[in-house]
Amino acid sequence: MPLLENLDILLLDCLRYTPHYSHINLEQSLAYAGHINAKATYLIHMTHDLEYGALSAVLPNNVFVGYDGVKLKSV
């Protein structure tokens, strides 16, 4: 984990709202994002349960919803 701290860009698994046995969920993703403290974090590998607009509205300023074709940018 120390090697990940203060990255420019972090791509982070975020499967769904509820826990899963082999992926991290939104709550866990945001906890990891806060600990790692990348300049920009993009949540990826999501199910259809996570709607882009609704999720984007509740994320911290440096956390973004990934999608096909997104152009990554550091903030």
C-alpha positions in Angstrom: 0.0 0.0 0.0 2.7 2.6 0.7 3.9 2.3 -2.9 0.4 3.4 -4.1 0.2 6.5 -1.9 0.0 9.9 -3.8 -0.4 8.5 -7.3 -1.4 10.9 -10.1 -4.1 8.5 -11.3 -5.6 5.4 -9.7 -7.9 2.9 -11.4 -9.9 1.2 -8.7 -12.4 -1.7 -8.8 -15.9 -0.8 -7.7 -18.3 -3.6 -8.6 -21.5 -2.5 -6.9 -23.1 -1.0 -3.8 -23.3 -4.3 -1.8 -20.4 -6.6 -0.8 -19.1 -9.2 -3.2 -16.9 -12.2 -2.4 -14.1 -11.3 -4.9 -14.4 -7.6 -5.7 -14.6 -4.4 -3.7 -17.8 -2.4 -3.4 -18.4 1.3 -3.4 -17.8 1.8 0.3 -14.6 -0.1 0.2 -13.5 1.6 -3.0 -13.9 5.0 -1.4 -12.0 3.9 1.7 -9.1 2.7 -0.4 -9.2 5.9 -2.5 -9.1 8.0 0.6 -6.1 6.0 2.0 -4.2 6.0 -1.2 -4.9 9.7 -1.9 -4.3 9.8 -5.6 -4.7 13.1 -7.4 -7.5 11.4 -9.5 -9.2 8.1 -8.9 -11.4 6.4 -11.5 -13.8 3.7 -10.5 -13.9 0.9 -12.9 -15.4 -2.6 -13.4 -18.9 -1.6 -12.3 -22.2 -3.4 -12.7 -25.3 -1.7 -14.2 -26.5 -1.1 -10.6 -24.2 1.9 -10.4 -25.7 4.6 -12.6 -23.2 7.2 -13.9 -25.1 10.4 -13.1 -26.3 9.4 -9.6 -22.9 8.0 -8.6 -21.0 11.0 -10.0 -23.1 13.3 -7.9 -22.0 11.8 -4.6 -18.3 11.2 -5.2 -15.5 13.3 -3.7 -14.0 15.9 -6.1 -11.1 13.8 -7.0 -13.0 10.5 -7.7 -14.6 9.9 -11.1 -16.8 7.2 -12.7 -14.9 5.4 -15.4 -16.6 4.5 -18.6 -15.7 3.1 -22.0 -13.6 5.7 -23.9 -12.9 8.0 -20.9 -9.8 10.2 -21.3 -7.8 10.0 -18.1 -6.6 13.2 -16.6 -4.8 14.0 -13.4 -6.2 16.9 -11.3 
